[in-house]
Amino acid sequence: MSTTYPCFDVTVSDKVAHIQLSRPDELNTMIPSFWSDLPVIVSELSARGDVRAIVISSTGKHFSAGMDLSVFTSSGLSMDGEPGRRNASFMLLVKRLQESFTALERARVPVLAAIQGGCIGGAVDMVCAADMRYASQDAYFVIQETNIGMTADVGTLQRLPKLIPDGIARELVYTGRRMPAARAKEVGLVNEVFDDHESLVAGVLEIAAEIATKSPLTLWGAKEALVYARDHGVADSLHQIALWQTGAFQPADMMESFAAKGEKRAPSYEDLPAAPSGI
C-alpha cells in the first residue's frame, strides 16, 4: 500500500509504515502542506491499529533544509491591524506548527528518523520529536534559526536538552554550528551512523521490522511511560505506569510469548484496535 502527498510518499508493509520526504530538488523544505499533512498522516497511521512502527526518511542530498518561508506568507497573518490581536494570532500559528511535530510523540507506535545530509532548522525540531534518530556519515544538524536571527520555536529548545547533555545543547543553539553525524552519535543524539543513505534507510527499516515483532500494546504502554517520565518526576511517573498497568496489563500477550518460545516460533500478537474516529 502506498499513498502520495505533495511532500511525502507513504507506504505500509509488514506492519511498518515508511514516510519519505519527497521533494529532493527543493531540499525537502517544509512548505505549508508539509505542516498540515504530516500530523494527519502520522495520526492516521497510529489510529489504524495494524501499524507497529513508523520510519521517517528522506530523498536526495539533504534530509530537509527546514521551514519554507511560504509558511508565513500563506498563513493569512497580516502585519497590519491592532498589535495585540495580530501578535496573538501569530502565537496560534506557532502552536499549530508545534502540534505538527508533537503528533510524532502522540503516536501509539515508535517513530524512527533516518537522516542523511543536512538536517537544518525545522528538521531538527522534527527529529527531536521522534523516538530514535539514525544518520548517514554525511549527516549534520544545524539549529539554523540562530543563524538567521530568530529563536527556534517549534520544539528543539524544549526537546534537545532532554536528548543530549544540556551544555552541549546550549552550545549547539547559541553558536548555530553544524554538528556532524559522528559527534551526534558521541553525544547521544543519534543511535547509530551508517555508511551511506542506502544502508541508512535499509538499516532503520530493519530495526523498525524488529520492533514490529513485539506486542503492540507493550510498545504503546512503554512509549506513553517514557514520554510521561521525560516531563515528570519519578514519583508521578511511577504512579502513571501503575495506572496504565491497572487497565492494560493482561496475560494474553505474555502467554503468547511463552508459548512461542516453547514452540520455537515467532510470537503472533493481536493488533491494536483501531482508534475511535476523530482521535
N, C-alpha and C positions, 0 to 999 in steps of 0.2 A: 504494500500500500504506500502511495506517495502523493503528496499534495504540494502545490507550488503557490507561493505568495510573492509579492513584489521584492521582498528582501530575504526570503527563506525558501529552501526546499526541505520538506519534512517527509521522512519515511519511517515506517514501523516494521520491524522484522524480529521474530523470535522474542517478543516482549521487550525489545529495546527500541526506543524512539530516537531518531537521529535528526536534529535540527541543524541545517547547514546555512550559514550566511552566504548569499548567492549573488552578490554584486561586486565581484573581484575588480572589475575595471574602474569602479568608483571607490576602491579601497574599503568596501563594505561599510561606508559611512551610514550613520543611523538617521535616515530620513523619517518624516512623520509616520509613514505606515509601519516602520520598524517598531516604534514605540506603542502603537495601537495593536499590532498583530502579535507581537511576542507574548504578552501576558495571556492573550486569548489562546494561542497555540499551546502554551505550557499548561494552562488551566484545563483545556480540553483533554490533553494527553493524561494529565493527572486524574481527571474525572473518569476516564474510560474504565479503569479497573484492570485491564489486561496489559498495561504498560508498567514495567517494574524498574526501569531506569531510563534516563534521558541524557543523551550526549549532544552538546552544542559544539560544533566545529565550524570552520570557515573555508573559503576558497581563495585562491590567488596568493599573492606575495604576502599580504598582511591579514591578520585576523580581523581587525577593524581600526579605522582611523578615528573612531569616536563619533560624537554627535555632529550632524549636518546642520548648518545654520538655518536651513529652511524650516527647522522645527520652530524657530522663533518667528520667522516671517509668516508662517502659515497658521500660527496659533490663534489668530484673531485678537491678540493683545495690541493695544494702541498706547503710544507714548503720550497721547493727549488725554484730557479729562482730569478729574479731581484726583490728586496724588494718592490719597488713602485707598480709594476704590481700585485704582489702577494697580497699585502695589499689592493689594490683597488678591487681585486676580492673578498676578504673577506667581504668588505663593501657591495658588491652586495648580498652575501649570507645573511647577517644580514637584509638587506632591504627586501629580499624575505620572510624571516621568519616574519618580522613585518607585511607584507602585508597579511599573513595568518590570523592574528587576526583583522587587520583593516577591513577585509571583514565583520566582525560582525557589525561594525559601518555603513558600506555602505549598509547593507541590508535595504530593503524598509519596513521591519517589525520589531517590538520589538523582542529582543533576551534576554531570561531569563536563568540564570545559576543556577542549583541546585547542591550544593556542599556538599559532605559527606567526612569524614575523612580528609586526608591530601590534601591540595591544595598548591603545592610546586613548586617553581621556575617558569618555563614557564607556569604552570597552573594559577598562579596569573596574569601573563601577559594576558592570555586569558580571564579570568573572568572580568578583569578590562575593557575589550572592550565590554562586554555585557551591555545591558540597565539596568538590575537589577540582583541582586545576592541574593540567599536564601541559608540557610545552615541547616544541622542537628546539634544536640547538640555536636556531637563528631568532628565536622569540625574544622580545624585550617588552618591558612595561614602562609606561610614562604617564604620570599624572599631569597631563598637558594643560589642564586648567590653570595651574600655577604659571605656566609659561605664556599664557595669553591674558593674564591679569584678572583672573576670577578665582573664587573659592569653589572647589569641587562640591557639588551639592546633591548628587544622585546616589550616594551610598558608600563611596570609597572611604571617606573620612570616618565613617561610623563602623565599617566592617574590617578594613585593612588592619587596624591595630589589634583586632581580635585574632588575626591570622598570622601575623609576624610580630617580632618584638617592637614595642612602642617606639623606641628611639629610632629604629630603622625605618619604621613607617613615617615618622616625622621628618627624617632626612629626605626620604623619597618625595614627600609632599612639599617640603619647604624649598627644595632645590630644583624640582622638576627634572631631575636627571633620569636617564634611562637605566633601568635595572635589567641586565641581561639574564637569560634563562639560567645559566649556571649559578649566579648569585641568588636568583629567585628560589632555586632548589635549596641552596645552602641555608637560607633564612626560613624556609618552610612555606613559601607562597605557592610553590608547585610541588607536586608529589614526585614527579619523575620527568626527566628530559630525554626525549627521543632524538634519533639522529636526523630525521627529516620529517617533512609534512606527512608523507605517505605512511611511514611507520608510526607516527604520532596518532593519526586517526585510527589506523588498524589496531594499535595497542590500546587506545582508550575504549574502542568498541569491544575489545576482548575483555577488558575489566568490567565494562557495563554488562556484558553477557554473563560473566561470573556472578555479578550482583543479582542478576535476574533469576538465578537458580535458587535464591534464598526465599524464605517466606516473605511475601509482600506485606503482611501485617506486621511482622517483626521489623522490616525496614521502615515502614511508616512510623511505628512507635519509636524506633531509635532516632529517626530524623526529628520528630516532634520534641523528644527529650534533649537532643543535642542543641537545637536552636534555642529552646527554652533555657537550658543551662547556661548558654553563652550570655544571655541577657539578664539572668537572675542569680541570686546567691545559692549556695549549696543546700541550705535548709528548704528553701522554696522549691528548688529543683528536685529534691528527694520527694517532697510532697506531690509534685506534679507527676512524677513517674509512678508513685503509688496509686494515684487516682487513675492514671492511664491503665495500669495493670488490673485494677479493680474491674474494669469493663472489658479490656481487650485480651487479657491473659486467659486463654482457653487451651485445653490439652491437644486439640486436633493436630496442629502443626508439629508439635513435639513428638506425638505418637507416630506421625508420618515420617519424621526424621529418623527416629529409632528403627522403625520398620524398614526403611530404605537402607539403612546401614547394615542391618541384619541380613537383608536380602541382596546386599551388594549391588544396589542400583541407585540411580539418582532419585532424590525425593521429588514428589509431584504435589505442589501446594495449590490450593484454590486461589484464584484471582481475587483481588479486592472487588467488592460490589461497586458498580458504577455510582458516582456521586449523585445526589439528588440534583435535578435540573436547576441551573442558576447558581450553583456553588462552585 
